[in-house]
Amino acid sequence: MVGLTKSTAIEYAQDGIRVNCVNPGYVATPNDQGDDRGARRGNTGEGADAAHGVPNEIAEAVAWMCSDKASFMTAHRT
């Protein structure tokens, strides 16, 4: 996805089209209640892997990337 994002961003840059990729890690949802995926993934509760995203946070990142506030951003992966 990283290579596709970068090559597509380069391809369409001259047309003013920005291309970015949202590639979140594990996302906690209400359907996970009691799920042990964190333990199976080796999540010890420490470090960068300790925090899980929630759908609203991802939606906010996408909305920001689509806004004029991110007009400088292209070919990035978040």
N, C-alpha and C positions, 0 to 999 in steps of 0.2 A: 504494500500500500504506500510505503514511503516513496519508492521509486516512481510509481504511477502518479502520485500527487505532485512530485517535483517535475516530472516530464510534462504532465498536463498543464501545470502552472506556467512553465516556460512556453509551451505551444500557444497558449491563449493570452499571454501577457500583453502582446501588442494590441489586443482587442479590448483591453481593460477588464478582463475577466480574471477574478481571483479564484484560486483553487486551494483548498485546505482540507485536512482530514481530521476527523474526530475518531480516536481509537482508544476509548476508555478501557481501563482494566476491569476488575470485578466491580459490579454495581449492585448495591444492596437494594432490594425491592421488598414490598410486603409479602411476596410469595416465598421469600427465604426464611421466614420465621422458623427458628429452630434448625435451620440448615447448618451443616458443619463444613461447608466448602472452605471457609477460612482455615480450618484445621487441616483439611486435606491438601490445601495449597502450601502448607508449611508456614502459615502466618503465625508468627509468635507474638504479635501485638506490638512489635517494635520496628522502627525504621520506616522506610517509604511504603512498604507493603502493608503496613498496619492499618492505614486509612482506606476505607472503601468509599467509592462515590455513591451518590444518590441521583436518581433521574433528574431532579430539579437542577442540580449543579451542572449536569451535562447540557440540559436545555439552555441554561443561562450562558454557558460557554458558546454554544452554537448561535444563539441570538446575538451575542456580542460580535462573533466573527462575521455575521451577516450584516452588521450595522456599519455605518460610516466611521465609527470609532476605530474600526480595524481595517481601514482602507489601505494601510501600509503593509498589511500582513498577507502574504501569499506563499505557497509552497511549504507551509508549516504543518506539523502533526502535533495534535494535543491529545 
